[in-house]
Amino acid sequence: MQTLVLFALLGLGSGAVIAGISLGVVLGWRGSGSINLAAGATVMVAGYVFWALRTGFFGFALQTIPAIVLTLLFMALYAVVVELVAVRPLRTASPLAKLVSSLGVLLLTQALVLLIFGTAPLNSPAVLTGDVVSVFGVAVPAAQFILAGIVVVLAAGLAAVYRFTRFGLATRAASESESSAALAGLSPNVISLGNSVLAHVATGFVGVLAASIVGLSATTLPLLIIPALAAALFARFTSFGIACAVSLLIGISESLLYQASNESWFPTQNGSALPGVQQVAEFLLIVIALWWRGSSLPLRGDLVERSLPMVPEQGRLVARVAPVAIVCAVALVVLPSGFRQAVTTGLVATVLCLSFVVIMGYVGQLSVVQLALAGVAGFALSHLETAYGIGFPLGPILAIAAATVLGVLIGASALRVRGVTLVVVTLAAAIAIEQFVFANPDWGGGQTGASVESPTLFGFNLGTDASFRGLDGTLPSPVFGLLALVMTVLLYTFVANLRRGDLGRRMLAVRSNERAAAAAGVNVRAVKIQGFAIASFLASVAGVMYAYDFRTVSASSYDTMSALSLVASVYVLGVTLVQGGVLAGFGAAGAVIPLILQTWVLPENRVSIYMQLIIGAGLLIQLRFCPDGLLVASALKRERHGRAARAGKALSPVGAKPQGGV
């Protein structure tokens, strides 16, 4: 019993950090009506700035109080910059665009922190006391109670501010109806800015106090947004008290799970505790919250809501595909081994990006679980070969089917919710799969990964170690690259034609307005399920191709931040256009564009961080100046010119010759 009490109380510290992030999410929703995926990064930024001010990283060291004050002032300035760059320009944008904007802030902020402070975790100087107190005979650090108490007081203070002050009344009024608030003389922009500053300062303050307890890591702190989003869902993004209470309970529960993992009755794998149980618990908690609160999540009365990115028509497929396919085929034979491998990787990543085009561009659901599904297919293929001797082609077919079914089950949570809330459950699912499946030595690959045999058919080797080695005579063989090219062209054509078919039109109807689509006789649930099935199938095919390409699969290849970077890059180029998926694929890690930058432009050991920086900054710029996507804007312009030309030709007199002049 003493052990249970100890670990329950030790969970107050992590629960308080989750509560601080959750309060920031609630404040962001109240102010701008969007889910802030970068709220976890706020804790990260505040912790690193405080550490730098205390340790002399900038050339001078400050005492604790001045360092805290300067950190909070920096967080207020940071909030103003984020508001002016990523929030205010999208005031009238769609909820999907607002959500993707916060993703851009997350990627950009994390990349900057990694470039400035490095990738190694840091130990921050303690702010709270190091004394211990005795509770039921158990010695517990007093800092745990102090931090939890501060968060509870902060939540109570915020609740009082929003209930009894003019600012809180104005925020509630703008949330109910921005047009009515504007008629009453209230500025939605000022209200949003005030909430943003308050959210960043409050969350940053908790981050400073907790930095010495939870540690500083640019890779783990941003992902604390997952349990914080679970708490915010139970709070309906409005109640500070519920968000704080649920966050503390999550922290306590995770601490107890960690303690239970050391018990003899806890499930084990190869003598070690089953990994990823905490992440699975967070995922299940989010699913419960969505199914409980999904139909009653609050909506905002915005001034004007711009539609989702336009979906251009997909015409002249042969003219578009043939030249690129020929160039890739020649490159696979002619280029040296490094670039040959990069072309193959780009083709595989293109198939994965096409799944984002379907689920985000056609169905309008923001899902980030595709990369994890690709990993499930890859690991399933490996285990089918090693454990059951099932090789090509039956092995990949079964692996693709299994991962597709899993994707449909995850996507089923979208049946009860509308809008962009799906990103919450898919983000949690991606992390749960990464930790619970991939890190498991039996189900996934553990720390070493899992091997995959080369595909063979009728005695012919179709893998990267085939006998034909290209012009330079080195591995990888272009044979598998040519096979990947054929698969990519077929799937590219399928996704492009999907837009023009009956199912594609029903997807676009659901994407535009679910209620209107249902009134017109469209089965919204069936369309969503079909969309998830197709997207999961594409991701699974990419996972199998990736496994054959590298002949091994490992958890590091399917991490969550890589998935978020892919989502952002597809959105930048044009999430509603298959060409956007192609360019995003060739810009993925290990593909052609990063290899060119690594070879001639950027340092080799930091190319992935610089790519993340470019994608994050590019996403924010694109959302501001070209919200439909770079390639989509060009396609729409050509489409308008074509219609105008056809209309002018139809109106011209038969046989008339064009006249001079303007």
N, C-alpha and C positions, 0 to 999 in steps of 0.2 A: 504493500500500500504506500509506503514511503517513496518507493521508486516511482509509482504512478503520480503521486503528488508532485514530486520533483520535476518530472518531464512535462507534466501539465503546466506547471508554473514557468518552466523554461520556454514553453511555447508562446508565452505572452509577448516576448520580444519580437519574434518573427510575425506573430499576429498583429502587433502594433504597426509594423512596417506595411503589412498587407492592408491594414485599416487606413493608413495614411494615403496609400495609392488609391484605395477605393473611394476615399473622400474626394480626392482629386478628380476621379472619374465622374462622381456625382456632380461636383461643381462644374466640370466641363459640359456635362449634359444639360444642366440648368442654364448655363450661359449661352451655349452655341447649338445645343441640340444634336451633338455628334458624340460618338464613342471615341474617347481619346486612347488609342493604342500606345501612345508615347508616354503615358502617365508613369509607367515603371522607369522609363529613362529619366524622368524628372528627379527621382530619388538618386539615380546614378550620377547625374550631373552635380547635384548639390553635394553629395558625398565626396566626389573627386575635387570639387572646388575648395571645399573646407579642408580636405587633406593637403592640397597644394598650399593653401594659405598658412596652415599650421606647421608644415614641414620645411618651408622655404623653397618650394619647387620653383616659384617665380622670382627667386633671388632675395626674398625677405620672408621672415617668419613672424606671425602674429600670435598673440595670446588667444585664449579660447573665445572670450566674449567678442572682441573686435572681429575675429575670424567668422563667427556666427553672423554678426551684423552684416559684414561685407558679403557673405555668401547669400544671405536673404535678399540683399539689395541686387546682387547679380541675378538671383532667380526672378525677381520682379522685372528686371530688364530683359531677361530671357523670355519671360511670358509676353512682354510687349512685342518682342521680335517675332515670336511664334504667332501671335495674334495678327500682326500686320502682314506677315508673309504667308501663313498657311490657313488662317481662319477667316479673316475679314474678306479677302478676295473671293471666297467661296460661300459667302453669306446666302446667295440665291442658288447655289449649286445643289445637285441631288445628294441625298444621304450617302450614297456610295462614294461620290467624289470627296465628301467631307471625311469619310472614314479612311479612304486611301491617302488623303492629305496627312492625316496623323501618322500613317505608316511611313510616309516620306520623312516626316520629322524624326521618327524613331530611327530609321536607317541612317539619316544624315548625322544625327546626334551621336549615335553609337560609333559611327566611323570616325568622327572627329575626336571622340574620347580615346579610341584605340590608337589613333595617330599621335595624339598629344601625350598620353600617359602610358602607352604600351599595353600589351595584352596580359601581363602577369597580374594576378590579384594583389591588392595592397591592404595593409593593416592601418586603419585610421586611428589617430589619437582619441582616447576616450573623452567624452564630454560629461557623461553621468558618473556618479560615484561608483567606486569599485567595492564598496562594502557589501556584506552579505547579511541576510536576516534569516531567522529561524521560523519556519512555518510547519507546525505539527512535527517538530523534531527534524526537519529537513532544512539544510542551509541552501538558500536561494540568493543569487545576486540581486541586490536591491535595485539595480538598473532596470531589471525586467519589470518590476512593479511601477517604477517611476515613469518609464516610457509608456506602459499601458495606461497609466493614469493620465498622462499628458494627452494621449490620443483620445481618451474618453472625454476629457475636459474640452478638447478641441472640437469634437463632434457635437457636444452639448452647446458650445458657443456658436458654432455654425448654425445649428438648428434654431437657436434663439435669434440670431441675426436675420435669418431668412423668414422667421415668423413674425417678428415684432418691429423690424426696422423698415424704413422707406425703401432702402436698397433691396431688401428681400421681397417686399411687395412688388417693386418694379420688375424684379427678375421673374417672379411668378406670373405677372401680367404679360411680359414678353414671351414667356413660355407658352401661355395659353393662346395668345394671338398677337403677333408682332404688329399687324396692321392697326389693331385697336390701341396697342401701347404707343405706337407712333402718333396716332391721332390725339392721344392724351399728353403729348409732349415728351415722351420717353424715347431715348435713342437706343435701339437694339445693339448698335455697335459699341456704345459706351458701356452698356450693361454686360455685353459679352467680354469686353476688355477687363472690366472690374472683376468678373468671375474668374477669368483666366489668370489674372495676377494673384488673386486670392488662392486659387487652386495650386499654382506653382509655389507660392511662398509657404503655404501650409504643408504641402507634400515635401518640399525641400527641407523644411524645418524638421520634420520627422526623419527624413533621410540623414540629416546631419547628426541627430541624436543617436540614430541606430547604426551609423556606419561602423563603429567599433564593435557592435554586437553581431551583425550579419556579415561584415566584411565588404570590401569594395571589389567588384568584378563587373566589367563591362559586358560580359556574356550572360551572367545569371540574373543580375538585378533587373534588367528590362523585362525578363520573363515572369517576374512577380506580378505582372499585369493579369496573369491567368487567374489565380485565386482572388485577386481584387475584383475582376470582372464578375466572378461567381457571387461575391458579396454584393456587388452593385446590382446584379440581376434580382437577388432576393429583395433588395431595397427599392426595386422598380426605378432605379436611377434617380430617386428623389429623396429618400429618407436617410439622413446622416446617422441617426441612431441605429437603424437596422444594419446599415453598411458596416458600422464600427463593430457592433455585436457579432455579426456573422464572421467578420474578418478575424476577430480574436478567437472565436470558436474554431475557425479553420487552422489558425496557428497552433492552438492547443491540440487539435486532432492530429495534425501532421507530426507534432512532437511525440505524441503517444504512439503513432504508427512507427516512428523511428525507434522508440524504445521497444515496441513489440517485435521489431525485426531482429532483435537480439535474443528473443526467447526461443526455446527449443521447439515450441509448437508452431512457430511461424513458418510458412512455406519456404523452401530453400531450393536452390539450383546449384548442383555441384558443390555443396557444402556452404554456399553463401546465401544470404537472404535474397528472396525474390526481388529484383530491382523494379523501380518505377511504380510501386504501389501508391505512393503519394500522388503522383501525376494522374493515375487512373482514378483515384478518389476525387481529385479536382474535376476531372472530366465528367464523372457521374454526377457530381454536385451541380455542375453547370447544366447538364441534361435535365436534371430534376427541376432546377430553377426555370429553365426555358419552358418545360411542359406545364409547370405550375403557373408561371407568370406570363408565358408567351403571348396569350391572347389578350392580356391586360396591360402590356407594356405601354407607357405613355407615348403619345404623339405630340408634336409641336405644331402650332399654327404659325408657319413661316410667312413672310411677306410674299415672296415669289419663289417657287421651286422649279428650277430648271430641270428638264428631262435628262435622262441618262444619255451617255454618248451615242451618237447616231450609228446606225448599222448600214453601211453602204452595200449595194448589190455586188455580188461576186460573179463577174462576167469574164469572158475571154480567158478561161482557165488554162487552156493549152498554150496560149501565147505567153502567159505569165510563168507557167511551171517549166515548160520545155527548156528555155535558155538557162535557167538556174540549175535545173537537173543536169544538163550537159556540162556546165562549168564544174559542178560538184564531182561528176563522174571523172572528168579529166584531172581535176585536182587530186582525187584519191589515188590516181595512178602516177601522176607526175611529181607532185610535191614531196619534199623530204618527210621522214617519219613523224617528226613532231607536228607539222602542219597537217599531215594525213590523219593523225589521231585527233587533232582539233576539229577537223571537218566532220569526222564521224561523231564526235561528242556533240557538235552543234546540231547534227541531224537528230540525234537522240533527244536532246533538250528541246528541239522544235516540236517533237511529238508531245512532250510534257506541256509545253506552252500552249499547244492547241487545246489541251483540256481546260486551261484557263479561259481561252476564247469562248468555249462552249458554255461553261458554268457562269462566268462573269459577263461576257459580252452578249450571249444569246439569252440566258435565263435571268441575269441580273442578280445573282447570288454570289457574294464574296466568300469563296472557300479557299483555305490555305492548306488543306490536307493532301493535295495532289502529290506532292513530293514524298510524303510519308507512305501513300498508297503505292507509289513506284517502288519504294523500299520494301514494302510487304511482298510485292510480286517478285522482286529480286531474291529476297531471302527464301520465299516459298520455292522458287525454282531451284535454289541451291540445295535445300533440304529434300526436295523430291528426287533430285539426282543422287545425293549421297546416302539417304536413308532407304529409298525405295527403288533406286535404279531406273527411274522414269526420266528419259532424256528427251531430246528434240525429235518430233515436234509436240508430243503429248505433254511433256513437262511444262513448257511455256504456256500452253493452252490452259492447263489446270491452274497454274500460278496466276494467270491473268483473270480467270474466272473467280478465284478466291478473293483476290484484291478488289475486284469489281463489286462483289457482294458486300464486302466490308465497307466500301465507299457508299453504297446505297444505304446501308444501315446507319452510317454516320449522317448522311444527308437527310434521313427520315426526320431528324429533329427540326428541319426547316418547314415541315408540314404544318406546324402550329404557330409559327412566327412569320412575320412579314418584314421586308426591308433587309437591313444589313446585319441584323443580330446573329445571323448564321456564322459570321466570322468568329464569334466568341467560342462556339462549340467546336468548330473545325480547328481553331488554333489550339484549344485544349486537347483535342483528339490527336493532333500532330505531335505534340509534346509527349502525350501518354504513349503513343505508339513508339516514338523514339526511345523512351526510357524503359517501357515495359516489355517491348518486343525486341527491338534492335539490340539493346544492351544485354539481353538475356542470352547466355551462351548456347542454350538448347534451341530456343525459338528463333533467335537472330544470329548474330555473329560474335556477341560479347565484345571483348577488347581487340580481338585479332581479326574479326571478319569471317566471312564464309566464302569458300571457293566455288567456282562454276566451271563446268566443262564446256569446251567449244561445241557449237552445234554441228552435227553431221547429218547428212541426208543421202541415203543410198551409197554410203561409202565416201561421199565427197565432204571434205572439211569446209565449212562455211564460216569459220571463226577467224579471229585476228591472227592465228598462227598457221593459216593455210600456206600451201607451198608457194603460191604466187605472191611475191614480195614487193611489187611495184618496180619503178625504174631504178631506185637506189638499192634494191635488194635487201632491205631491212624490214623488221617488224615495226608496226603492225601491218598485216596483210590488208590490201585494199578490198579483199573479197567480202569481209563482213561490212565494210563501209558501203560497198555497192548494194548489199542486201538491205542495210539500213536506209539507203537512199530510196530504194524501191518502196519500202514500207512507209517512209515519210511522204513520198509523193502520193501514194494511195490514200493515206489518212488525211493529208492536206486537201485532196480533192473531195473526200467524204465530208469534211467539216465545211468546206466552201459550198458544196451542194446542199448541205443541211440547212443553210440559211435560206435557200430558195424553195425548199420543200414545205409540205403542209405542217410537219412537226416544227420546223424552224419558225414558221409564221405563228404557230401557237406559243412557242417559246417567247417570241418577241411580244406577243399580246400579254402574257403573264408578266414579263419583265416591265412592260409599260404601266399596267394597272391590273392587279390581281382581281379586284372586285369587278371591274369592267369586263375582264376576260371571262370570269365565271358567269356573269350575266349574259354574255354572248354564247354560252354553251360550252366553253372550254373547261375541261377537267383540270383544274389547277394542280391538284395533287399528283395526278398522273403525269403531267408535263414536267413537274419538278423531279419526280422520281426518274423519268426517262433522261432528263438532263444530267442528273447525278450519275446515272448508269453510264451514259456515253462519256462523260468527263472522267469517271473512274476507270473505264475501259482504256481510254487514251493514256492516262497516267500509268496504268498497269503495263501496257505495251512498252512505254518508255522505260519502265523499271526493268523489264526483261531484256530489252535491248542494251540498257546500261550494264546489266550483269554480264551479258555476253561480250560487250565491248571491253571491259576491264578484267573479266574472268574472276572477279571477286566482288563482294558487296560488304560494306562496313557501315556502321552507324554514322560515322562522320560525314558520309556522302549525302545524308538525308536530313541534315540538321534544320531546325525551324527557321533560323535567320536566312539561310539560303533560299528556303521556300518564299519568305517574305520578299527577298530581293527579286526573285523571279516574278512574283505578282506585280511588283512595282515596275519592273522593266517592260512587262507586257502592257501594262496600263499606259506607260509613257508613249509607247510606239503606236498603240491602238488596240484596245482589248476587244473591239468588235470586228476586227479585220484579221484574216488568217495571215496576211503578210506581216502583221505585227508580231504574231507568234514565231514566225521564221526569224526575223531579226533579233527578237529577244532570245531565241534559242542559240543563235550564233554569238550572242553576247554573254551567255551563261558561263559559269566557272569551267575552265578547261577547254572552252571552245575557241573559235578563231580570233575574235576581237580581243579577249583577255590575253591570248598568246602573243598577238601583235604588240599590245601595250607592254607586256612583260619583256619581250625581246628587245624592243627599241625605245620605250618611253619610260616605264615605271620600274621601281625596284622589284626584284623577283619575289621577295618574301612579303611584300605588302600589296601586291596587285589586287588581291581580293578585297582588301579594305578600301583601296582607292576606287575600285569598281562599285562598291557599296556606296561610297561617298558620291560618285558621279550619278548613280541611279537615284539616290535620295534627293539630291539637288535638282536633277533633271525632272523628277516627278513633281516637285513643287513648282518649278518653272512651267512645266507643261500644263498643270492644272490651272495656272493663272492665265496663261496666254493662249493655250490651245487645248481646251478641256476635252475635246473629243479624241485626242491622240494625234500624234504627228502624221502618221500615214493616213488616218481616217480623214483628217482635214484636207489632205491632198486628193484623196479619192472622192470626197464629196464635191470638191471644186471641179474635178473632171466630169463627174456625173451631172452637175448643173450645166456645164458647158455643152455636154452632149445632148441634154434635153433641149437646151436653147437652140442648138444647131438643128436638131430634128424638127422642132416646132417652126423655126424659120423656113426650113425647106418645105414643110407641109403647107405653109401659108404663101409661098412664092407661086406666081402664075406659071402654068405649065409651059415649058419652053422658053421662059424669060431668061435673059442673060443678066448676070450681076452687073450693077452699075457702079461707077467709081464714086469716090467720096468717102466720108466717114460713115 
